[in-house]
Amino acid sequence: MRIFKWALIALAAAFFIANRALAADADAYTIKLPPELLSTLVDYLFIGISALLGWAVKKGADLLHVRRESLLVERLEQGMGYALMYAREKALQKGAALTSIDTRSELVAVAAGYLAPKMPGVLKELNIDPEGLRERLLGRVDLVAPVPSSTGLPVMQPASSL
C-alpha cells in the first residue's frame, strides 16, 4: 500500500515537473493542466506537507515523553531517598537495630506508606503498583541501613550514596 501511494505521488510530481519543463520552451507543444487536476495536485501536496508536519510533531512529542519520564524517575528516586530517611529516623526513635531483617522490612513498609500518598501521580504515571514500590525501596534500603560485614571490615557503600 505504501509503495503504491509513493508511486502515485512520484508519478504526479513527474507529470507536474515535465509539464512545467515543456511549458518553459515556447516552441514546444504544451499540455495544459485542467483546473480540476491542478487543484487535486495542490490538495495532495497539502496532504503530504501536513503528513510530514504530523510526523515531526509526533517525533517531538515522543522525545518530550522520554524526557518527562526521566524527570519523573529522578523525582521518584529522590522521594524514595527521603522516605527511607524518614523511616530510618522513625526506627531510631523507637530504638530498633537497623541491621535486623525485621527492622529492614519495617523500614521498607514505613517508607512505602510514607511515599505512596505523597507521590500518587508519579507512581501512576510510571505504572508502579504498591508491590513494585516496595521492591524498589527494598533495593535501596542499604543506603540508610547498611548491613555490617561478617569480617568486621566496613561495608562498601554504592557510589550513588556518596
N, C-alpha and C positions, 0 to 999 in steps of 0.2 A: 504494500500500500504506500509506504514512504517513497519507494523508488518511482512509482507511478506519479505521485504528487510532484516530486522533484523533476521528473522528466517533463511533465506538463509546464512547470514553471520555466524550465530551461528552454523549451520549445517556444513559449510565449516571449521570453526575453530575446531569443534568437530572431524571431519574426519581427519584433519591435525594432531591434538594432539593425536588421537587414533593411527594413522599410526606411529607416532614417538615413542609412548609408546610401540607398538608392535615391532618396529624395534630395540628398546633397548634390548629386550630379544632375545638372539642369537638362542635359541632353538625354538622359536615361528615362526609360519608362518608369513611372512611379505607380505604386499601388496605394490608393487612398484607403485609409482605415475608416470603416464606418464608425460613427459616434458611439454606437452600442458596444462595439468591440473595444474601442478605446476606453470607454467608461468601465467595462468589465476588467480590462487590464489594470486600470488605476485602482479598482476595488481589490484585485488580487495583490497589487503592490502594497496597499494599506494593510491588508490581512497579513502579508509577510512581515511588514515592519512591526505591526502590533504583536505578532508571534515572537519576534526577536526581542521586543521590549518586555513581553511577559516572561520570556526565558531569563532575561537579565534580572528582572525583579525577583524571580524565584531563586536564582542563584544568590542574590544579595540577601534574601530572607533566610536561606539555608545557612549562609555564613554568619549572620547575626544570631541564629538559633544556637549554633555551635558556641559562639562567644557567650551567649546568655547562659547556656548550660554550664560552661566552665566557671562563670561567675557564681552560679548557684552552688556548684560543687565546692568552690572555695569558701563560700559563706557557710555551707553545711559543715565543712571541716573546722572552721573557726568556732561555730556553735557547739560542735562536739567537744572541742577542747575546753570551752567554758563550762559545758555541762559536766564533764569529767572532773574538772577542778572543783565545781560546786559539790559534786558527790563525794569527792575526797575530803573536803572541809567538813561535810556532814559526818562522815565516818570518823574523822579525827576528833570531832566534838564528842562523839559517843565513846571514844577511847578504843576503837576497833583496831586490830592489827591489819595493816594493809596487805600483808603478804599471804593471808589465808585465802583459800579458794572461795569460801562463803562470803567473805568481805568483798572480794573482787567481783563476784556475781551480784552482790548487793550494790556495788558501785555502778555496775552497768545498768541495773534496774532503776536506780535513783536518777542516773544521768538520762536514761531514756524517758523516764517520767517527767523530768525537767525540760527536756528538749522538745518532746512531741507537741505540747501546746504552744511553745514559743515559736516554732517554725513549721506550722502545718502547710503553708503554701509551698515552701521549698521542698518539703518531703513529698507532697502530692505531685509537684512539677517533675521531680526526679523519679517518681514511681517507687518510692521506698516505703514499704509497709513496716509496722512495728517490729516484726521479727528481723527484717533487714537492717533496721536501725540498731537493734541490739547486737547483731553480728558486727556491724561497723564499729560500734562502741567497744565491743569486746576486743577487736583488733588494736584498739588504741589505748586500752586500759593500762598497758605497761608504761605509758608516758607519765602517768600520775601515780602509779603504784608499782614500781619495778620489783620484780621477783629477785631475791638475793640468790647468788650462785651457791652451789654446794661446796665449792672450794674456798669460799671466803673472799675471793677476789671480787672487785666491783664488776657489776654487770654493765656491759656496753650499752649505751643509750643510742637509739636511732639518730641519724644526723638531723632529722626534722625536729627533734626536741631541743636542739642546741640553740 
